[in-house]
Amino acid sequence: MTDETRPASASGTFTFGAGGPDPVTITRLGFGAMRITGPGIWGPPADPATAVAVLRRSVELGVDFIDTADSYGPEVSENLIREALYPYDGLVIATKGGFTRQGPDRWVVVGRPEYLRQCVHLSLRRLGVDRIDLWQLHRIDPLVPADEQFGVIREMQDEGLIRHAGLSEVSVADVAAARAVFDVVSVQNLYNLANRSSEELLDYSELEGIGFIPWFPLGARALVAEDGPLGPIAQRLGATPSQVALAWLLQRSPVMLPIPGTGSVDHLEENCGGATVVLDEAAMAELAALPTA
């Protein structure tokens, strides 16, 4: 029976590195900590106290998987996570590196091994940990040989700086190439009801037991508006369109790990409630038939 005070727990669990020597089990519905920063994912939030409250409330609602990156702010998100949640009792804090920031909404990929190593060491310092439970390469740098980027990730695992590692915005071929160097336990691609361009990678991840973390899981505002395409289903189920969108993701695949982010406690509570929504076959078929990008 689901604890009504911890609705995220209704999403079930997933284990990174299942079958390996150091598995990590999380609740499938997590929290993405990008939106607790300023406009353009730049600088501090307008109200840091609210950001801290959102992070703490997420844990109260049953979330134990927090996804962030050193480039969110930059550094702001990781610092707020430490302020709000350290020492992370029972939590898995995942972070990413490989993006540099020059201003609001500006992102430049840098995958040189020495830079990736610096990313990890600085994230360790900001988060206050000796080892990162899940570190993900934010983007593969096309200007740096991929094997060099994968190789330094493996080195940092061997050195005990990274427990598990993953990739973001990649293809099946990218994952296969990386797996020749290190164990890829997660992938993080754009995916939602309106954009399913990563279906091939999702199917591959399910086959291989790799966690699939869909970023932008709720899609554009039009998708989850009260008068949008999810409205009739949501009304029938006594849910909100956002909850329907998250429920669809959770039912789409057992390796799906949605990380809806927000800077609002009210929106956080609504999102976590999506884990308790059960879509019947008719609803799943109707949602599957929606037009996509």
N, C-alpha and C positions, 0 to 999 in steps of 0.2 A: 504494500500500500504506500502511495506517495505521501510524503510529509507536505501538507498544504503550505507550511511556512517556508519550505525549501523547494519551490516548484521546478527549479532547474534539474533537480535530481531525477525527475520523471523522464529525462532524455536518455537515461541509461549510461553506460560507460564504454570507454575505448582504452586499449592498452598500446602505448608506444613501445616498440621493441619486444612485442609478445614472442615468447619462445627464445629470447636472447638472455644474456646473463644479468641484465639490469633493467627489467621492464618498469614502466611507469603508467599507472592507470588513472584516467581522468574522467570526470563527468562530461558527456558529449557536448552539452550546450555551455559554451564559454563566454568570455567577455573580451571584446576587442578594444584596446585602450588608446586608439588613435584620436578619438573625438574629445578626449579630456584635455586637449591642448588649445591654442588660440586659433584664430581664423587662418585658413590655408595650411593648417597643421604646423603653425609657426608661433613660437613664443608661448607664454603661459596662458592658461584659461582666464576668462574674465573673473571667475570666482573660484580660486583654488580650493576653498573649503568645500564647495559643492562637488568638485572633482574627487576629493578625498572621500566624501560621503557616498558618492556613487560606487567607488571601488569597494568600500566596506560593506555597503548594502548588497553588492553582487555576491559577496561571500555568504552573507546571511541568507540569501535566496538559494543557496546550494551550488553556486559556481565555484569551481576549484581550479579552473584553467584560465589564465589571463594571458592574452597575446599582445605584445607591444613591439617596439623597434627603437633602436638608438636614434633614428632619424625623425621620430615623432616629437617635434618641438624645435630643434632637435634636443634630445636629452630630457625634455620636460616630462614626458610620460613615464620613463623609467624612474625619475626622481620622485614623482608623485606616488608611484606604486610602492616605492620603499617607504615613503612617509606614511602611507595609509595601511600597508599590509605586512611590513617586516615584523617578525621573522618568517612569515609565509608558512605557518604551521598547517600542513596538509594541502598546501597549494602548489601548483606547477606554474611557474612564470616562464613563458616562452618569449624570446626576443629575437630580433633580426639585425643584420648588419649588411653593409655593401652599398648603401645610398648616402651621398653627401647632400647637404642642403645649403642653398645660397639665398633663400628668401621664401616667402609664402608661395606654396604650390610649385616650388621648384625642386626637382629631384634629379640628381646626376649619379649614374652608376659608377662605382669604383670597386673593382674586384682584385686589385693587386694583393698578393698574399700578405705583404707587410701591413697593408691597410686593414685587411680582414682580421688579422691578428690583433691590431690595435683596437678594432671595434669590440672584440670579445673581452679584452682586458679592461676596457673602459666600462663596458656593460657590467662586468663582474664588480667593479668598484662602485658604480652607481646603485646597483641592486643590493650590494652588501653581501654577496655570496662568494663561495670558493669555486663553485661549479654551476654552469647554466644547465638546467634540466633539458631544455629544447632550444637550440640556436638554429636559426634558419637563414640561409643566404637570400637576401631580399631580392636580388636579381643576379643572374649570371652576366658578367661583364663581357660583351662581345669583343672587346679590345685586348682581353687577357686570355691566354689559353685556358680552357675550362679545366683541364687536368691540374693546373697550378692552383686554381681556386678550390677544387675538390680536395687536392692534396693537403693544403694547409688546414682544411676542416678536419681531415683524418688525423693530422698531426696534433691538433688541439684536443681531439678526443683522446688520443693516446696519452697526452700529457695530463688528462684529467680536468681540463678546463670546460669541456662540453660533455654532457651526458648523452644526449641524443641530438641528431642533426636532421634538417630538412631543407627544402627548396621552395622558392616562391616564383610564380608566373613562369612555368616551365611546360615542356612537352613530354610525351612519353619517352621520346628518344633522349631528352636531357636527363630524365630520371634514370634510365637504363645506363647511361654513361657514368653518372655519378655513383650508381650502385656498384660499379666495378671498383670504386675507390673507398667508399664508406657506406654504411647502412643508412639508407634514406627512410626515415620513419614517418615523415609528413611532407605533404605538398600544400601550397597555399596559392590558389588561383581564383580569379574573378569567376563567380558562379552564383546564379540566383534563378528564380522562376522565369525571368525575362531574358536572361543571358546564359545559355547552356553550351557555350562554345567549347567548354572543357569536358564534355561528356566522355570523350575517349580516355582522358586522363583519370576521370572519376572511375570508369569501369576498370581500368588497369589497377588503380589504387585498391579497389575492392578485391580484385583477384589476388593482389600481392599483400594485402593486409596493411596498407599504408594509410595513415590518417589523411583525410582530405579536408582542408580548412578553407571554406569558401569566403573570400573577402567580398564586401559589399553584398551581404546575404539577403538584404531586404530590397535591393534594387533601387530604382528611381522612385521618387515620392509618388508619381502617378500610379505605380503598381500597387502601393499599399494605402492609397487614399480611400476614404470611406465609400466614395462613389466610383471607385476603380473596379477592375475586373475581378478582384477577390471579394468585393463587398457582399454579393449574394451568398456565397459560401460561408463567409464569416458570420453573417446574420443568422443563417440557418443553424450554425454550430454554437452560437452564443459566444463568439470570439471576435477578435479584431482582425483586419486584413494582415497586419504585421505578424500576428500570431499564426495565421494560416500559412503565410509564406515560410515561417520558421518550421512549422510542423511538417510542411511538405519536404523541406530539406532533410529533416531528421528521419522521415519515413522513406526518403528516396534511397538511402544507402546506410548500412550500419557503420561505415567508416567516415560518414559525414560529421564534421565537427564545426557547427556554425559559431561565429564569434560576433554577434551583433554588438555594435558599440554605440554609446550615447553619452552625453554630458548631463542627462536628466534622470533623477531617481524615478520619476513617474514612467518614463519610457523604458527604463531598465526593468521595472516591475512588470510592465506590459510584455516586454520581450521574453522574460523568464517564464511568464505564463504560457508562452507558445509551446513549451515542452510538455504541457499537460493536455494539449489539443490533439484529439485522435481523428484523423481523416478517414472516412469510409471509402470504399472502392469507387463509388460514384464521384466523390470529391477529387480523389486522386486522378481519375480519368479526365475529369473536367480541367483540372490544373495542367495535366500533361499536354492537353490539347491547346493551351494558350499559345499565341504567337511568340516567337523568341527571336533574339538577335542572331 
